[in-house]
Amino acid sequence: MVTKTFQTDTALEALLVEQAILLARNLQSEGEAAPHGQVLARLESVVLQQGREFQRLALQAAIQTRADAVDLPDASKKGG
């Protein structure tokens, strides 16, 4: 096992690092478990399925991060 320490500056970065590690682990275990002659097909399936999920999570988290940073006017201060 290779031990590395990652420092992230944002929750978005932390999420993406976690998801990348999960994807790598799933690729490794699927590759080891795949029968001879099916390794490429199985790994492509993992990349397509989990890659899309990775992208969806990244986009969702980035949008939420941006939404959280937007300073919306306080509705209670409206009116007059």
Backbone bond lengths (Angstrom), bond angles and torsions (degrees), N, CA, C in turn:
res aa  C-N    CA-C-N  psi(-1)  N-CA   C-N-CA  omega(-1)  CA-C   N-CA-C  phi
1 M - - - 1.449 - - 1.517 108.92 -
2 V 1.308 115.31 136.30 1.452 122.21 175.95 1.520 107.16 -96.89
3 T 1.319 115.96 127.84 1.457 120.09 179.51 1.516 109.17 -105.30
4 K 1.300 115.41 124.83 1.461 122.15 177.19 1.513 107.89 -132.14
5 T 1.303 116.37 150.85 1.448 122.03 174.79 1.520 107.63 -114.65
6 F 1.316 115.71 128.96 1.458 120.90 179.25 1.515 108.67 -113.07
7 Q 1.298 115.43 137.17 1.456 120.58 174.67 1.516 107.19 -113.26
8 T 1.305 115.46 126.10 1.457 120.11 177.67 1.520 108.67 -112.96
9 D 1.308 114.28 151.56 1.464 119.59 -178.52 1.518 112.71 -96.64
10 T 1.327 116.53 -17.19 1.459 119.54 -177.50 1.523 110.46 -138.46
11 A 1.310 115.25 163.48 1.467 120.25 175.91 1.528 110.34 -63.97
12 L 1.324 117.08 -34.57 1.466 121.14 177.47 1.521 110.72 -61.84
13 E 1.320 117.41 -46.70 1.462 120.62 178.00 1.524 111.04 -61.02
14 A 1.317 117.24 -42.89 1.467 120.95 -179.92 1.526 110.88 -61.50
15 L 1.327 116.43 -43.44 1.460 120.65 178.64 1.519 111.06 -61.06
16 L 1.317 117.01 -44.82 1.455 120.45 -177.87 1.526 112.18 -67.57
17 V 1.318 117.61 -37.07 1.466 120.43 176.38 1.524 109.72 -64.60
18 E 1.326 117.10 -45.31 1.475 120.56 177.87 1.525 111.22 -58.86
19 Q 1.315 116.81 -45.73 1.461 121.07 -178.32 1.524 111.72 -66.28
20 A 1.321 117.26 -37.59 1.464 120.51 178.03 1.524 110.53 -64.93
21 I 1.315 117.39 -39.69 1.469 121.07 178.33 1.523 110.03 -65.79
22 L 1.329 117.46 -42.95 1.471 120.32 177.46 1.523 111.45 -61.02
23 L 1.323 116.80 -42.76 1.456 120.72 178.46 1.529 110.52 -61.53
24 A 1.309 117.13 -45.07 1.462 121.13 179.49 1.528 111.30 -61.52
25 R 1.318 116.65 -43.12 1.468 120.20 179.28 1.528 111.57 -64.20
26 N 1.340 115.71 -41.20 1.454 119.07 178.98 1.521 111.83 -67.09
27 L 1.312 117.06 -37.89 1.460 120.09 176.15 1.529 110.85 -62.69
28 Q 1.305 116.02 -43.83 1.458 119.91 -178.94 1.521 111.34 -64.47
29 S 1.322 117.47 -47.08 1.466 119.74 -178.06 1.522 111.46 -68.03
30 E 1.330 117.51 -38.27 1.463 120.56 178.54 1.526 110.46 -67.22
31 G 1.311 116.63 -40.04 1.469 120.30 177.69 1.519 112.31 -62.99
32 E 1.313 116.08 -39.15 1.469 120.33 179.13 1.522 111.66 -70.73
33 A 1.326 117.56 -32.76 1.464 121.68 -175.90 1.530 113.38 -87.11
34 A 1.323 116.71 -17.44 1.466 119.82 -175.48 1.526 111.07 -69.06
35 P 1.328 115.89 137.81 1.462 119.23 176.66 1.536 111.05 -67.12
36 H 1.301 115.22 155.98 1.464 121.79 177.71 1.530 109.19 -52.36
37 G 1.314 116.43 132.50 1.447 120.98 178.92 1.523 113.71 90.82
38 Q 1.331 117.33 -7.51 1.468 120.13 -178.90 1.525 113.21 -120.77
39 V 1.312 116.21 5.97 1.469 119.75 -175.94 1.523 111.40 -60.71
40 L 1.324 117.63 -51.50 1.456 120.57 -177.25 1.523 111.37 -60.44
41 A 1.308 117.66 -45.53 1.467 121.17 -179.36 1.519 111.34 -61.89
42 R 1.325 117.05 -42.90 1.468 120.69 -179.81 1.528 111.36 -66.13
43 L 1.336 116.28 -42.27 1.465 119.23 -179.27 1.524 111.33 -69.21
44 E 1.314 117.00 -37.95 1.462 119.81 175.96 1.525 110.31 -61.33
45 S 1.309 116.20 -40.15 1.465 120.62 178.89 1.522 111.04 -61.79
46 V 1.318 117.06 -44.10 1.472 121.26 178.71 1.526 110.00 -62.47
47 V 1.331 116.65 -46.18 1.465 120.27 -178.39 1.522 110.96 -62.81
48 L 1.331 116.85 -43.23 1.455 119.06 -179.09 1.520 111.56 -66.16
49 Q 1.317 116.79 -47.30 1.468 120.14 -177.63 1.524 111.12 -68.89
50 Q 1.312 116.37 -55.08 1.460 119.27 -175.07 1.520 111.68 -76.64
51 G 1.321 117.45 -26.88 1.460 120.22 175.68 1.516 111.21 -63.96
52 R 1.320 116.37 -41.68 1.472 120.05 176.64 1.527 110.69 -63.69
53 E 1.319 116.17 -42.77 1.466 120.32 179.32 1.528 110.01 -64.43
54 F 1.325 116.89 -40.54 1.460 122.06 177.22 1.533 109.77 -58.87
55 Q 1.313 116.20 -47.09 1.460 120.27 179.59 1.523 111.63 -64.92
56 R 1.320 116.80 -40.61 1.469 120.54 178.69 1.523 110.96 -61.73
57 L 1.328 116.05 -46.38 1.465 120.26 178.78 1.525 111.55 -63.32
58 A 1.324 116.71 -41.25 1.462 120.95 179.52 1.522 110.58 -62.43
59 L 1.318 116.33 -46.38 1.462 120.47 179.55 1.522 111.10 -63.79
60 Q 1.325 116.25 -45.92 1.462 120.54 179.83 1.527 110.96 -60.19
61 A 1.324 116.94 -45.35 1.461 120.50 -178.91 1.529 111.38 -67.36
62 A 1.324 117.26 -38.86 1.469 120.32 179.04 1.521 110.98 -65.56
63 I 1.325 116.14 -41.73 1.469 119.88 178.31 1.522 110.32 -64.87
64 Q 1.329 116.93 -42.35 1.462 120.25 -180.00 1.523 111.01 -65.54
65 T 1.332 116.45 -39.63 1.465 120.54 177.55 1.521 110.40 -59.93
66 R 1.314 115.47 -44.42 1.471 120.13 178.82 1.529 111.14 -65.74
67 A 1.321 115.91 -43.17 1.465 119.93 179.79 1.525 110.77 -62.22
68 D 1.319 116.94 -40.09 1.456 120.89 179.22 1.531 111.85 -66.13
69 A 1.334 116.48 -28.04 1.461 120.74 -177.18 1.520 112.75 -83.64
70 V 1.316 116.68 -18.57 1.462 120.24 -178.62 1.520 109.03 -71.44
71 D 1.310 115.56 130.07 1.451 120.82 179.98 1.523 108.05 -89.96
72 L 1.309 115.70 97.34 1.462 120.04 179.78 1.515 109.62 -81.84
73 P 1.329 116.43 142.46 1.460 119.03 178.34 1.529 111.01 -63.68
74 D 1.286 116.08 142.91 1.468 121.29 179.37 1.524 108.89 -75.08
75 A 1.321 117.26 121.00 1.470 122.59 -177.02 1.522 110.59 -62.04
76 S 1.332 119.36 -28.82 1.456 121.23 -177.60 1.529 112.17 -71.11
77 K 1.327 117.37 -15.61 1.457 121.43 -179.45 1.522 111.78 -90.48
78 K 1.331 117.50 -5.47 1.462 121.63 179.11 1.521 110.02 -77.19
79 G 1.273 113.94 163.09 1.457 118.61 176.58 1.528 110.34 96.19
80 G 1.257 113.35 -164.35 1.412 107.75 -177.92 1.417 115.45 -170.98
